[in-house]
Amino acid sequence: MIGSISAELLVIRKRASTWILMGVFVVLAVLFGYVFPYFTGTSNGGSAFDQPFSDLLPGNMVPTTLGGFPFFGGALVLILGVLTLGSDYGWGTLKTLFTQGPGRLQVLGAKLAAVGVVLWGFVLLDFAASAVCSGLIAVRENAAADWPDAWLLIRAFVAAWFILAVWATLGILLGLVTRGTALGIGLGILYGLAIEGLLTAFFDTSDLLRPLIEGFLRANGYSLVAPLGVTAEMTRDNGPGSFSGPYVDGGQAVLVLGLYLIAFVGLTGWVMRRRDIA
């Protein structure tokens, strides 16, 4: 099993798309999290002690960075998930894999584990880039660099990885169901942008339907990072990933996201075992 995981990890790491997605995520996080807000703030006469300008300093690095994971990061790793399994149909490698001996669930388990390892790269690179940006801003503005404590960082890393893992397994499921990449990516982006976004806006206008929002991936993702400092003010005007509630309890967010993760993995395994791969 370890050999299969290593092989899958090598395949994912060698794909140019993996590094492109990781690079896009880090660049977007830096631009929209630090570069644009900083130059907007300085051009308007802001200082490092003004809000929201102070969000760019090291003391607020965790919430500033985490705010991009529930939607933008999720959408990018969903594409990674689709490519992980869907591309095997285009290359015709699944049939070859299964004829060489490994069981279907073993192959799936190796792919899931390899993706899980790669997701840590997304998390750590994003936080590293944020640390560099916030540190440079603190130096330039002669502001105090009050870095977050280790326990807060650990919780932030785990929360960020957990959110990405749910979206990535959804992508793996879509890659299997659609037997390819283009349709799987299209359906995933459609779900993230249109279905969740539009339904959230529509349900939020009705007291009867509003509780349904609490079951969406986006709502639970933002609710998971809210206790770590990601406020509604930070996500309300966040473009296509904007979210202003309703929020759920952190424990409920963990439970719902965990159920999504189990459901996506379980359904993927069930489909892979029962369906003809050819």
N, C-alpha and C positions, 0 to 999 in steps of 0.2 A: 504493500500500500504506500509506503514511504517513497519507494521508487517511482510509483505512478504519480504521486503528488509532485515530486521533483521534476519529472518529465513535463507535466502540465504547466508547472510554474515556469519552466524554461521556455515553453511554447508561448505563454502569455507575455513573458518579458521580452521575447524576441519580436513580438508584433509591434510594428511602428505605431499602430493605432493606440496601443496601451500608453506609450509615452506621449503621444499627441494629446490624448484625453487628459492625462495627468498634467501635462504642461498647460493645456487650456484652463483646467481647473485652477491651477496656481496663479496663472496670469490674471484670470477674471477676479480671483480673490484679492490679489494685490491692487488691481486697478480700481475695482468698485469698493473695496474695503479701506484702502489707504490713499492711493494716488489722487483719485478724483476728489474725495472729501477733503484731503489736505490742501490741494491747490484751490479748491472752492473756498475753503475756510480762510486761507491766507489772502486771497484776492479780495475777500470781504472784510479784511481787517481783523480776523480772528486771532486769538492767541491760544497757547497750549493749555490755558486754564479755563477756556470757555467750553460750554456744551453746545453741539456734540463734538467739538474739536478735540476735547480731552479723551474721547473714545478711541482716538488713534494712538494713545500713549500705551506703554507696556502694561500698565495696571489694568487696562481694559482689553488686552489682547484676546483673552478667551472668548468673551461674548462677541467681539467684533469678528473673530474668525469663525466661530460656531454658527453664526447667522446664515452662512452660505451653504451649510451642509444639508438641511432638510429638503431643499428643492434643487438648487443649482448643482450641488455635488451629487445628489441623488439621480438627477437626469443624466449626468455624464457617466456615472458608473452603471446605470441601466444599460447604456450603449455597450459598455465593456462586457456586461453579462450576456447580452444578446450575441456579441461577437464570439464569446467564449464557446458557446455551444452551436449557435446558428451557422457560424462559418464552417463547421465540420461537415455540414450538409453540402455546402458549395464546393468544398474540396474533396468530398467523398471519403473522408478519413474514418468516420464512425464505423462503417462496415468493416474496414480493415482492422480497426482496434478490436472489435468483437470477435473476429475470426482468429485473432492471435491469442485468445484465452481469457483476458480480464472480463469479469461479469459487468453487466450494464450498470449496476448500482456502484460497483467499485470505480468504474470510469467516472460516473457522476460525482461520487465522493471526492475523487482526486481533483476534479475540476473545481468543485466548491471550495475545497481546502486551498487550492492554489489562488483562486480569486480572493479568498479571505486574507491571504498573505499580501497580495498586491494592494488590497484596500488600505493596509497599514501604510503603504508608500504614499497614497493619496493624503492620508491624515497627517503623517509626519512632515511631508514636504510642505503642505499648506501651512501648518503651524510654524515651521521653520522660516518660511517666507514672511509670515506675519511678524515673527519675532524680529527679523532683520529690519523690516519696514518700521515697526513701532520704535525700535531702538534708534534708528537713524533720525526719526522725527523728534524723539526725545533729546537727542544730542543737538540737533539743529535749533530746537526751540529752548534749549537750556532748561528743560523740564526734568523733574524727578523720574527716574526709571524704576518704578515700584513694580517689579515683576511678580506675576501670580505665583502662589505657593505650589509646591509639588503635588499636593493632594488634589487641588483644583485642576491642575493640568492632567493628571491621571484620569480623573472623572470626565474631563472634556475629551480626551483621546478616546476613551471607551464609548462615550455617547456618540461621537462623530463616526467611529467605526461601525457601531451598531446600526445607525441610520443608513450608512452606505451599504451595509450588508443586506438590509431588507430590499433596497432598490436594486442591488446587483442580482439577488436571487429572483426578483421579478423579471429582470432582463433575461436570465438564463431560462426561465420558464417560457417566456415569449419566443426566444430563439428556438426552443424545442418544438413548441406548438406550431409555429409558422414555418418550420423547416428551412430557415434562412435568416438573413440579417436585415434586409431592407424593410420588409413588412414588420418584423419584430420591433425594429427601432422606431418605425412610424407609429405603431400602436402604442409603444411605451411613451413617446413624446406626446402623442395625442392624449393619453390618459393623464399625464402630469400637467400639461398646459391647459387642455380644454376641459376634460371631464372633471377633474378635481377642482380646477380653478373656477369653471363656470358653475358647477353644482354648489361649491362653497358659497359663491356670491348669491346664487338663487336661494339656497336653503337658509342663508343668513337673514333673508327678508321675511321668513315665516317662523313664528314661535313653535309651530308644530314640527317643522322640518329641521330646525336648527340643531337639535341633538344628534342628527345623523352626521353632521360634520365631524363630531367627535370620533367617528370611526375611520376617518380618512388618514392616509399616510402622512399628508402634509401637516394636518392638525396635531397628530401625535408626535411627529418629528419636532415641530416647534415647541410643543409642550414638554418634550424631553429635555430640550436645551434651555428652557425658560428658567429653571432653578439655578442654572449656571451663569445667569446674568443677561441672557438674550431677551430684551424687553420688547413689548409690542410696538414701542416707538421706533425700534431699530428695524422691524420687519414690516411695518405698515406700508411704507412706500418703497418696497423692494422689487419694483418692476413686476415681471410675471410671477415671481416668487413671493409677492406681498401677502402678508397674513396678519389679520388683526383679531383673531379669535373665532370661535370660543376655544379656550384652553382647557385641558384636562389635568388631573393630578399626575405628578411625575410617575407614581407607581402604576397608574392606569396606562400611561403612555408606554412604559416598559412592557406591560402585559400585552397590550394591543399590538405593538410592533413585534413582540416575540411570537404572537399567534400568526401574524402575517408571515414572518420568517419560516415558521414551521409549516404553514400551509403551502407556501411557494415551493419549499424544498420537497415536501411530501407529494404534492401534485406533480412536480417534475419527475420524481422517482417513479410514481405510478404510471405516468404517461410513457416514460422511457421503457419500463418493463413490459407494458402491454401492447405497445404499438410497433408495427413493422418499421424498422429504421431505414430500409432501402428506399 
